[in-house]
Amino acid sequence: MRLTFEEGTLLLRDYVGPDAPSAFVWDARVDHWRAQAHFYRESVEHLKRHEVAFKNTAPSYNTLSLQQQTAPEPHPHQAESIAAWQQHNCRGVVVLPTGTGKSQVALMAMAEVQRSTLVVAPTIDLMNQWYDLLTRSFAVEVGLLGGGYHELADLTVATYDSAYMQMDRYGNRFGLIVFDEVHHLPGEMYSHAAEMCLAPYRLGLTATPERADGRHVLLDTLVGPIAYERGIRALSGEYLADYRVERRQVDMVAEERVQYEAARDEYQAFLADKNIRLGTKDGWRHFVMLSAKSTSGRRAMHAYRRHRQLALGATAKLRVLEDILKAHPRDRVLIFTNDNETVHQISRTFLVPAITHRTRTRERKAILEAFNKGEYLALVASKVLNEGVNIPEANVAVVLSGSGTIREHVQRLGRILRRRQGKEAVLYEVVSKNTVEDRISDRRRRHEAYE
């Protein structure tokens, strides 16, 4: 009997036992038992436990001899992370705040298991950062999958998109798979990257594992349980900068308030007529579905978006921003908004560089380098700086608008918490008073960092 890998799945060939491992189902097309590749470890353990003789040709990864060129002394939370991960049989998720050395935890895991490793990152920028880190850390060739590269090596870095597209071919080439920003993994597409990989060792890294759609519960199957978790409050002062959070409330001007209340009343009347409650599990889905079926529905959706836009983009916020910038003339200030239109408005008004998803890689890199050097003292962006950037000199963040997700708010706070001597970070949250933004603000502050 043979266990083989085929296009992201496992095949049990010529199995004659009474029951195949529970993950396998009979595939009448080929007359063999088949399972998703990520069940490899438990399937092998099942066969060995039942003393089933089999030839295992499924894995095609190598045993390595990795040693960090200049391995720093791990911080206690890093050593504890690896110890906890090992106690979970080298499978699981490590939850640590931005700036506390999650990348070093991954390097320690690679040195521990000594197997061919794939690191999966959500963006090309992060892929390149991991490539540079692995190249510096280990004296081995590093491959790339993504951003126009298709190079496989015993240590390889891929984007989530490339991992999803290529895992049916390469899912047996790695003994350890590391998912950076692992909260991306449970998406409907990206989850297949984990399912089609047989790596027996798995590590997920994130500051915030929770997802609004609830699919983070899949991480237990795809990667493993949360093996270790430490929060921002626990690590601030010693491993993160001390910080404070201030909420500044602003009043809409009279014209904005009239438009806001008219838009709010219009969409709420539609919701009441259709018996839709946005706070329920399927409320938003029903609203979207019904808004496409009638003129009144389309008007209601437009009114909903308009009332949010008015709250998030209240003109009084720019006056508060001006006051904050004057109060921090020598600090490095990151300004976050929810939309690119406001980004460009702030850039023009205050003469600060802007970064959006349209900013070319070379220009973006130049802006960030100039900011870190102090050539720019302020920088405005929408969502593109929420994760995957290293801005150690930033110590002030101004959130003019954003979503209600805890993750986004914690990520934005994390951008200013990298520790240096004498640094105190400040996050300002600017909120339109007596609007939907009050609820958005309350929702995104439900995190221990704001206690």
ZAMARGU-4260 file (C-alpha; in steps of 0.2 Angstrom, whole numbers, plus 5000, padded with zeros to 4 digits):
<rodrens>
0) 5000/5000/5000 | 5006/5017/4996 | 5002/5035/5002 | 5005/5048/4988 | 5002/5066/4985
5) 4992/5071/4970 | 4986/5089/4965 | 4984/5095/4983 | 4977/5079/4989 | 4983/5062/4997
10) 4979/5046/4989 | 4979/5029/4998 | 4983/5017/4985 | 4979/4998/4986 | 4972/5000/5004
15) 4965/4984/5010 | 4961/4987/5028 | 4944/4988/5036 | 4943/5007/5038 | 4954/5020/5030
20) 4959/5035/5041 | 4943/5046/5045 | 4949/5060/5033 | 4948/5049/5018 | 4934/5046/5006
25) 4932/5033/4992 | 4936/5041/4975 | 4927/5029/4962 | 4936/5039/4948 | 4952/5031/4952
30) 4947/5017/4964 | 4958/5024/4978 | 4955/5033/4995 | 4957/5052/4994 | 4959/5066/5007
35) 4964/5084/5008 | 4983/5085/5010 | 4982/5095/5026 | 4976/5079/5035 | 4993/5071/5031
40) 5000/5071/5049 | 4985/5063/5057 | 4983/5050/5043 | 5001/5044/5045 | 4999/5044/5064
45) 4983/5033/5061 | 4991/5021/5050 | 5006/5019/5061 | 4995/5017/5077 | 4986/5003/5068
50) 5002/4995/5062 | 4997/4996/5044 | 5012/4993/5033 | 5013/5007/5019 | 5026/5015/5008
55) 5025/5034/5010 | 5030/5044/4995 | 5019/5059/4998 | 5031/5071/5006 | 5045/5078/4995
60) 5053/5090/5008 | 5071/5090/5014 | 5079/5090/5031 | 5089/5105/5033 | 5103/5112/5044
65) 5098/5129/5047 | 5107/5141/5059 | 5104/5159/5061 | 5120/5169/5057 | 5117/5182/5071
70) 5104/5175/5082 | 5098/5188/5095 | 5094/5182/5113 | 5075/5179/5112 | 5064/5190/5123
75) 5054/5180/5136 | 5038/5181/5126 | 5047/5174/5110 | 5054/5160/5120 | 5037/5156/5128
80) 5029/5157/5111 | 5040/5143/5104 | 5039/5133/5119 | 5020/5134/5119 | 5020/5130/5100
85) 5031/5114/5103 | 5019/5109/5117 | 5005/5109/5103 | 5016/5097/5092 | 5023/5112/5082
90) 5006/5117/5076 | 4996/5133/5081 | 4994/5151/5080 | 5005/5164/5090 | 4996/5180/5094
95) 5008/5195/5098 | 5006/5213/5095 | 5015/5222/5080 | 5033/5226/5084 | 5036/5212/5097
100) 5046/5201/5085 | 5034/5189/5077 | 5046/5186/5063 | 5060/5181/5075 | 5047/5168/5082
105) 5046/5161/5064 | 5065/5160/5062 | 5066/5151/5079 | 5052/5138/5073 | 5062/5135/5057
110) 5078/5132/5066 | 5068/5120/5078 | 5060/5109/5065 | 5074/5110/5052 | 5063/5106/5037
115) 5060/5114/5020 | 5049/5129/5024 | 5036/5140/5015 | 5032/5157/5022 | 5016/5165/5016
120) 5013/5183/5017 | 4998/5194/5011 | 5007/5207/5000 | 5022/5208/4989 | 5030/5221/5000
125) 5029/5209/5015 | 5035/5195/5003 | 5050/5205/4999 | 5053/5209/5018 | 5053/5190/5022
130) 5065/5187/5008 | 5077/5199/5014 | 5075/5193/5032 | 5078/5175/5027 | 5092/5179/5016
135) 5101/5188/5030 | 5097/5175/5044 | 5101/5159/5035 | 5116/5155/5023 | 5104/5146/5011
140) 5096/5150/4994 | 5078/5158/4996 | 5065/5156/4983 | 5050/5167/4979 | 5033/5164/4972
145) 5024/5180/4968 | 5027/5197/4961 | 5033/5190/4944 | 5045/5177/4952 | 5043/5158/4951
150) 5058/5151/4960 | 5057/5136/4972 | 5070/5133/4986 | 5070/5124/5003 | 5066/5141/5010
155) 5053/5150/4999 | 5042/5165/5002 | 5025/5167/4993 | 5010/5178/4993 | 4994/5171/4998
160) 4988/5173/4980 | 5002/5163/4973 | 5001/5150/4987 | 4983/5147/4983 | 4987/5145/4964
165) 5002/5134/4966 | 4999/5123/4981 | 4991/5109/4971 | 5009/5107/4963 | 5020/5111/4977
170) 5010/5106/4992 | 5021/5092/4997 | 5038/5101/4995 | 5037/5109/5013 | 5038/5102/5030
175) 5034/5118/5039 | 5022/5132/5033 | 5022/5149/5041 | 5007/5160/5038 | 5011/5178/5042
180) 4996/5189/5046 | 4986/5172/5047 | 4969/5181/5049 | 4969/5182/5030 | 4970/5163/5028
185) 4952/5158/5032 | 4945/5167/5017 | 4936/5156/5005 | 4950/5156/4993 | 4965/5157/5003
190) 4960/5143/5015 | 4963/5131/5000 | 4982/5135/5001 | 4982/5127/5019 | 4971/5112/5014
195) 4982/5107/4999 | 4998/5108/5009 | 5003/5092/5018 | 5016/5101/5029 | 5015/5092/5046
200) 5022/5108/5055 | 5012/5124/5054 | 5014/5141/5062 | 5002/5156/5061 | 5007/5174/5066
205) 4995/5188/5069 | 4991/5202/5081 | 4972/5200/5079 | 4966/5183/5074 | 4947/5187/5074
210) 4938/5190/5058 | 4921/5199/5056 | 4914/5184/5046 | 4918/5172/5060 | 4929/5161/5049
215) 4944/5163/5061 | 4936/5147/5069 | 4944/5138/5054 | 4961/5142/5060 | 4961/5127/5072
220) 4959/5115/5058 | 4970/5124/5045 | 4985/5128/5056 | 4981/5123/5074 | 4974/5131/5090
225) 4980/5147/5097 | 4996/5141/5106 | 5002/5158/5114 | 4994/5175/5116 | 5000/5191/5124
230) 4992/5208/5122 | 4998/5226/5119 | 4995/5231/5138 | 5006/5216/5144 | 5021/5221/5133
235) 5020/5240/5133 | 5034/5249/5142 | 5047/5235/5141 | 5045/5228/5123 | 5033/5241/5116
240) 5032/5260/5118 | 5022/5267/5132 | 5006/5275/5124 | 4990/5284/5127 | 4974/5286/5117
245) 4964/5301/5115 | 4946/5303/5107 | 4942/5320/5100 | 4924/5323/5096 | 4919/5336/5083
250) 4902/5344/5079 | 4896/5343/5061 | 4893/5360/5053 | 4874/5364/5051 | 4873/5360/5033
255) 4882/5343/5036 | 4870/5339/5050 | 4854/5342/5040 | 4861/5331/5025 | 4866/5318/5038
260) 4849/5317/5046 | 4840/5317/5030 | 4851/5302/5023 | 4849/5293/5039 | 4830/5294/5040
265) 4829/5289/5021 | 4838/5273/5023 | 4831/5269/5040 | 4813/5270/5033 | 4818/5258/5020
270) 4825/5246/5033 | 4809/5247/5044 | 4798/5244/5029 | 4807/5228/5024 | 4809/5223/5042
275) 4828/5223/5041 | 4840/5225/5056 | 4858/5228/5051 | 4864/5222/5068 | 4858/5204/5065
280) 4869/5191/5056 | 4861/5192/5039 | 4854/5210/5040 | 4868/5218/5029 | 4866/5204/5016
285) 4847/5206/5015 | 4850/5225/5013 | 4862/5223/4999 | 4851/5210/4990 | 4835/5221/4992
290) 4844/5237/4987 | 4847/5230/4970 | 4829/5225/4966 | 4820/5242/4966 | 4823/5261/4964
295) 4818/5264/4982 | 4831/5251/4987 | 4845/5259/4977 | 4841/5276/4985 | 4841/5268/5002
300) 4858/5261/4999 | 4865/5278/4992 | 4858/5286/5007 | 4866/5274/5019 | 4883/5277/5011
305) 4880/5296/5011 | 4876/5296/5029 | 4892/5287/5033 | 4902/5297/5022 | 4896/5313/5030
310) 4900/5307/5047 | 4917/5300/5043 | 4922/5315/5032 | 4915/5330/5043 | 4925/5346/5038
315) 4927/5350/5057 | 4939/5335/5058 | 4952/5345/5047 | 4952/5359/5060 | 4956/5346/5074
320) 4970/5338/5063 | 4977/5356/5061 | 4978/5358/5080 | 4986/5341/5082 | 4999/5344/5069
325) 5003/5361/5078 | 5004/5352/5094 | 5017/5339/5087 | 5029/5350/5077 | 5044/5338/5079
330) 5035/5321/5080 | 5032/5309/5066 | 5014/5308/5063 | 5004/5295/5053 | 4986/5301/5047
335) 4974/5287/5043 | 4957/5289/5034 | 4944/5278/5027 | 4945/5283/5009 | 4957/5289/4996
340) 4948/5305/4992 | 4951/5312/5010 | 4969/5306/5008 | 4972/5317/4993 | 4962/5332/5001
345) 4973/5331/5017 | 4989/5329/5006 | 4984/5345/4997 | 4978/5355/5012 | 4993/5351/5023
350) 5007/5348/5010 | 5011/5330/5017 | 5015/5315/5006 | 5001/5302/5003 | 5001/5284/5000
355) 4987/5274/4993 | 4985/5257/4984 | 4989/5267/4968 | 5006/5273/4974 | 5020/5264/4964
360) 5031/5253/4974 | 5047/5263/4971 | 5038/5279/4976 | 5030/5271/4992 | 5047/5265/4997
365) 5055/5282/4995 | 5041/5290/5005 | 5043/5278/5019 | 5062/5280/5020 | 5061/5299/5020
370) 5048/5298/5034 | 5059/5287/5044 | 5074/5298/5041 | 5064/5313/5047 | 5064/5322/5030
375) 5045/5321/5031 | 5036/5323/5048 | 5019/5318/5043 | 5011/5305/5031 | 4993/5302/5026
380) 4986/5285/5020 | 4970/5275/5019 | 4971/5256/5023 | 4987/5252/5014 | 4998/5255/5030
385) 4987/5245/5041 | 4999/5230/5040 | 5015/5225/5033 | 5026/5241/5035 | 5040/5245/5046
390) 5039/5263/5052 | 5049/5263/5069 | 5050/5282/5070 | 5032/5285/5070 | 5025/5290/5087
395) 5009/5299/5083 | 4994/5292/5074 | 4978/5302/5070 | 4963/5291/5065 | 4951/5303/5055
400) 4940/5289/5049 | 4940/5270/5048 | 4930/5254/5049 | 4922/5247/5065 | 4934/5232/5065
405) 4945/5229/5080 | 4959/5223/5069 | 4960/5239/5059 | 4961/5249/5075 | 4974/5238/5083
410) 4984/5238/5068 | 4984/5257/5067 | 4989/5258/5085 | 5003/5245/5082 | 5011/5256/5068
415) 5017/5268/5082 | 5022/5256/5096 | 5039/5251/5090 | 5050/5254/5106 | 5064/5266/5107
420) 5072/5275/5121 | 5061/5289/5129 | 5047/5286/5116 | 5029/5289/5121 | 5016/5286/5107
425) 4999/5295/5106 | 4984/5289/5095 | 4971/5302/5092 | 4954/5296/5086 | 4943/5310/5079
430) 4925/5306/5079 | 4909/5315/5073 | 4898/5318/5088 | 4880/5311/5089 | 4882/5301/5073
435) 4885/5283/5067 | 4903/5285/5070 | 4900/5285/5089 | 4895/5267/5087 | 4909/5263/5075
440) 4922/5270/5088 | 4914/5261/5102 | 4915/5244/5093 | 4933/5246/5087 | 4939/5250/5104
445) 4933/5234/5112 | 4951/5228/5114 | 4962/5226/5129 | 4973/5239/5122 | 4960/5252/5126
450) 4956/5247/5144
</rodrens>
